[in-house]
Amino acid sequence: MKKLLTALFAIILLGSFCAAQASQVQMLAAFSQKPESQNVLWVGTFQMVWNEFSDNIVKGPIKFKNYKSKLANLLNKQEFTKDMISQDSYYVAWGKTDLALKKQIEDAIMQKFNEKSELLDKINWTSKNRAYLLYAMLIKNFDFSPKFDVLAKEKFGKDEEPVSYFGIDKKSSERLYKNVRVLFYNNPWDYAVALNSDKDEVILYRTNSRKNFSDLYSVLNKKSQKFKGNKEFVAGDQLKVPYMSIKQNASYDVLCGKLIENTDRLYIDKALQTVQFSMNNAGVKLKSEAVMSIMTMSMPIMTAENGRNFFFNNTFVLFMKEKDKQTPYFALRVKSMSDYKYKGEIK
């Protein structure tokens, strides 16, 4: 059987918080949001702050006066919630926008994660119109044990520049097989695997589909349930995954500056999110923040039989979830690796 090329995932730097998007990577606020770019990224932190605003302040779905927002409608579905991830992996807070809340958040994330915020200093903490602030941080760091082998560099998809890969080849030790669970293998262009750690797993799905992440994940699960072949990674099978490194910011300006129904003249002033993601042969590091600054308007405004090759060196989708949960907390689609150059050392 011919060697197949499978997918790898990539993401480009997405511009500054308030500037127009200049990169090819689109950061999504909602899991089922329709992608407009080839390279797409989602993480659950912004949904978490939206949920806090909806549940604790608005006390219901967030709707804008004289403006229908498709994105707000998707976020109101709350497709991702805090109970879909372990408590030791996230921190959320909300309250009146003042410096006491800022210090509370800074102290809490330092104590819990030994991390500092990149977003809190972007908030106007002293405006006379300040009302509420909602904040979330998600941290996931886990190892592959044992580490995967470092493989030879090669091109990804139609990219010109070779990238680094890790995985399992025919020379690799069989002890690495336990790191991989086959979800399905239908043909050399349609397959998926899960890379295992103690509590989390990285799901890699080889596909050219441009559906939203919710639909892709649903299709993946249906194919996995339907697959009756061998779900063990066995001798003759091979795995190839690109090293990846991403740091990206987003500002969801489409949600800002609009009067919110059933509130006392509240509107979203800033809706910001960050993500840092790195994956190598040893494991994964993920950090994401999200913040929403809520203001009060001063006046009304308008509104195979021979061995299967699981090679992720072409378009693919990646999900990350906890093993005992049903919904991912991170997802991305990779069409090109040219913007996902791994920043770490290849050991």
C-alpha positions in Angstrom: 0.0 0.0 0.0 1.3 3.4 -0.9 2.4 5.6 1.9 -0.2 8.2 2.8 0.2 11.7 3.6 -2.0 12.9 6.4 -2.5 16.0 8.1 -0.8 18.4 10.2 -2.1 21.4 11.9 -1.0 25.0 11.7 -1.8 28.4 12.8 -0.7 31.9 11.8 -0.2 34.9 14.0 -3.6 36.6 14.0 -2.8 40.3 14.4 -3.2 42.6 17.3 -6.3 42.9 19.5 -8.0 45.8 17.9 -6.5 45.8 14.4 -8.1 44.1 11.4 -7.1 40.4 11.0 -4.0 40.2 8.8 -3.0 36.6 9.1 -4.5 33.5 7.5 -5.6 32.0 10.9 -9.0 32.6 12.2 -9.6 32.3 16.0 -13.2 31.3 16.7 -15.2 32.4 19.7 -17.8 29.5 19.5 -17.2 25.8 18.8 -19.9 25.7 16.1 -19.0 29.0 14.5 -18.6 28.8 10.7 -14.9 29.1 9.7 -14.0 31.6 7.0 -10.3 30.6 6.7 -8.4 27.5 5.9 -6.4 27.6 9.2 -8.8 27.9 12.2 -8.4 27.8 16.0 -10.8 27.5 19.0 -10.3 27.2 22.7 -13.0 27.3 25.4 -11.9 30.3 27.5 -14.0 32.9 25.7 -17.1 30.7 26.0 -16.4 30.4 29.7 -16.5 34.2 30.3 -19.6 34.5 28.1 -21.3 31.9 30.2 -20.4 33.8 33.4 -21.8 37.0 32.0 -25.0 35.3 30.8 -25.6 33.3 34.0 -24.6 35.7 36.7 -25.3 39.2 35.3 -27.7 39.2 32.4 -29.5 36.1 33.9 -30.4 34.8 30.5 -29.3 34.8 26.8 -27.3 37.8 25.8 -29.1 39.8 23.1 -28.3 43.2 21.6 -30.9 45.9 21.1 -31.7 46.6 17.4 -28.9 44.2 16.3 -29.1 40.4 15.6 -25.8 38.7 16.2 -25.2 35.2 14.8 -22.1 34.9 17.0 -24.0 35.8 20.2 -26.7 33.2 19.3 -24.0 30.5 19.0 -22.4 31.6 22.3 -25.8 31.5 24.0 -26.0 27.8 23.2 -23.2 27.3 25.8 -21.7 24.4 23.8 -18.7 24.4 26.3 -19.1 24.8 30.0 -16.9 24.6 33.1 -18.1 21.1 34.0 -16.5 19.8 30.7 -13.0 20.3 32.1 -11.4 19.5 35.5 -11.3 22.3 38.1 -7.5 22.2 38.4 -7.2 23.2 34.7 -9.1 26.5 34.8 -9.8 29.7 36.8 -12.8 32.0 36.3 -13.8 35.2 38.1 -16.2 38.1 37.7 -17.2 41.1 39.6 -17.3 44.9 39.6 -14.5 46.4 37.5 -12.0 47.7 40.1 -8.4 47.3 41.1 -9.3 45.0 43.9 -10.7 42.5 41.4 -7.6 42.9 39.3 -5.4 42.0 42.2 -7.7 39.1 43.2 -7.3 37.6 39.7 -3.5 38.2 39.5 -3.0 36.6 42.9 -5.2 33.6 42.1 -3.6 32.7 38.8 -0.1 33.1 40.3 -1.0 30.8 43.2 -2.9 28.2 41.0 -0.8 28.2 37.9 2.3 30.3 38.6 1.2 32.4 35.6 0.8 36.1 34.9 -2.0 37.7 32.8 -1.4 39.2 29.4 -4.8 40.7 29.2 -5.6 42.5 32.5 -3.5 45.5 31.7 -5.5 46.1 28.5 -8.6 46.9 30.5 -9.6 50.4 31.6 -9.9 49.9 35.4 -10.7 53.5 36.2 -13.3 54.6 33.7 -16.4 56.3 35.2 -18.5 54.0 33.0 -16.9 50.7 34.1 -19.4 48.1 35.3 -18.3 44.4 35.3 -15.3 42.3 34.3 -15.3 38.6 33.5 -12.1 36.6 33.3 -11.0 33.0 32.5 -7.6 31.2 32.3 -7.1 27.6 31.1 -3.8 25.8 31.5 -3.0 22.3 30.2 0.5 20.8 30.4 0.9 17.1 29.9 3.5 14.5 28.8 3.5 11.6 26.4 5.1 8.7 28.2 7.2 7.4 26.8 8.2 10.2 24.4 7.6 9.6 20.7 10.6 9.3 18.4 11.9 12.2 16.4 11.4 11.6 12.7 13.0 13.0 9.6 12.0 16.4 8.3 9.7 16.5 5.3 7.3 18.9 3.6 3.7 19.3 4.8 1.0 19.3 2.1 1.9 21.8 -0.6 4.3 23.8 1.7 7.8 24.4 0.2 9.7 24.4 3.5 10.2 21.0 5.3 9.0 20.8 8.9 10.0 18.6 11.9 7.9 15.5 12.7 7.6 13.1 15.6 5.9 9.7 15.9 6.4 6.0 15.2 8.1 4.4 12.3 9.1 0.8 11.5 12.3 1.2 13.5 10.5 2.5 16.7 10.1 0.4 19.8 6.8 -1.4 20.4 6.6 0.3 23.8 5.5 3.5 22.0 2.4 1.7 20.6 0.5 2.2 24.0 0.7 6.0 23.3 -1.7 5.6 20.4 -5.3 4.6 20.1 -6.7 4.1 16.6 -10.2 5.6 16.3 -10.8 4.5 12.7 -9.0 3.8 9.4 -11.3 3.8 6.4 -8.8 4.5 3.7 -5.4 6.3 3.2 -7.1 9.7 3.4 -9.7 9.1 6.0 -8.5 8.1 9.5 -8.1 9.3 13.1 -6.0 8.5 16.1 -5.8 9.6 19.8 -2.4 10.3 21.4 -2.7 9.4 25.1 -1.4 10.9 28.3 -2.5 10.2 31.9 -5.7 12.3 31.8 -5.9 14.0 28.4 -5.7 13.0 24.8 -4.9 14.6 21.5 -7.2 13.6 18.7 -5.9 13.9 15.2 -8.4 13.6 12.3 -7.2 13.5 8.7 -9.8 15.3 6.6 -10.1 18.1 4.0 -13.6 19.0 5.2 -14.2 22.7 6.1 -17.2 22.2 8.3 -17.3 23.8 11.7 -15.5 22.1 14.6 -18.8 20.9 16.1 -19.8 19.1 12.9 -16.3 17.7 12.4 -16.2 16.3 15.9 -19.7 14.8 15.4 -18.6 13.1 12.2 -15.4 11.9 13.8 -17.3 10.2 16.7 -19.8 8.6 14.3 -16.9 7.2 12.2 -15.2 5.9 15.3 -18.3 4.2 16.6 -18.9 2.6 13.2 -15.4 1.4 12.7 -15.1 -2.4 13.3 -11.4 -2.8 12.4 -8.4 -3.1 14.7 -8.2 -0.1 17.1 -4.9 -1.2 18.5 -1.7 0.4 17.0 0.2 -2.7 15.8 3.5 -3.6 14.1 3.5 -2.3 10.6 1.5 0.8 11.5 3.2 4.2 11.4 2.5 7.6 12.9 3.8 11.0 11.8 2.8 14.3 13.5 4.4 17.7 13.0 6.0 19.7 15.8 3.8 22.8 16.4 4.0 26.1 18.2 1.4 28.8 18.2 0.8 32.2 19.9 -2.2 34.1 18.9 -4.5 36.9 20.1 -8.0 37.9 19.1 -10.5 40.7 19.7 -14.2 39.9 19.0 -15.1 43.5 18.1 -18.3 42.4 16.4 -19.7 41.8 20.0 -18.6 45.2 21.3 -20.4 48.6 21.6 -23.9 47.4 21.4 -26.6 47.9 24.0 -27.6 44.6 25.7 -31.2 44.0 26.2 -32.7 43.5 29.7 -29.8 45.4 31.4 -29.3 48.8 32.8 -27.6 50.2 29.6 -24.7 47.7 29.7 -22.5 47.0 26.6 -19.4 44.9 26.0 -16.4 47.3 25.8 -13.7 44.7 25.1 -13.8 41.0 24.3 -10.3 39.6 24.2 -8.7 36.1 24.0 -5.2 34.7 23.9 -3.8 31.2 23.2 -0.3 29.7 23.4 0.0 26.1 22.2 3.0 23.9 21.7 3.2 20.2 20.9 6.4 18.1 20.5 7.4 14.5 20.9 7.4 14.8 24.7 4.0 16.4 25.2 1.7 19.4 25.1 1.6 22.9 26.6 -1.6 25.0 26.3 -2.3 28.4 27.9 -5.3 30.5 27.1 -6.9 33.6 28.6 -10.2 35.5 27.9 -11.7 38.6 29.3 -14.8 40.7 28.8 -15.0 44.3 30.0 -18.6 45.5 30.5 -19.4 49.2 30.5 -22.5 51.3 31.2 -23.5 53.6 28.4 -23.5 57.3 29.4 -26.2 57.9 26.8 -28.2 55.6 24.4 -26.4 54.7 21.1 -27.5 53.1 17.8 -27.0 50.0 17.6 -4.5 -1.3 5.8 -3.7 -4.9 5.6 -0.1 -4.2 4.9 0.2 -1.7 7.7 -1.5 1.7 8.1 0.3 5.0 7.9 -1.2 7.6 10.1 0.8 10.5 8.7 -0.4 14.0 9.6 1.6 15.8 6.9 -1.4 17.2 5.1 -4.6 19.0 6.0 -6.0 17.8 9.3 -8.0 18.7 12.4 -6.8 18.4 16.0 -9.0 18.2 19.1 -8.0 18.1 22.8 -10.2 16.8 25.6 -10.1 15.1 29.0 -10.5 11.4 28.7 -13.6 11.2 30.9 -15.3 14.2 29.2 -17.4 14.3 26.0 -16.6 17.8 24.7 -13.1 19.1 23.6 -11.6 22.2 25.2 -9.3 23.0 22.2 -9.5 22.5 18.5 -7.7 23.6 15.3 -7.6 22.9 11.6 -4.3 22.9 9.7 -4.1 23.6 6.0 -0.5 24.9 5.8 2.4 24.6 8.2 4.2 27.6 6.8 2.9 29.7 9.7 3.3 27.1 12.4 7.0 26.8 12.8 8.0 25.1 16.0 9.8 27.5 18.3 11.4 24.9 20.7 14.4 22.7 20.5 14.1 19.4 18.5 15.6 16.8 20.9 
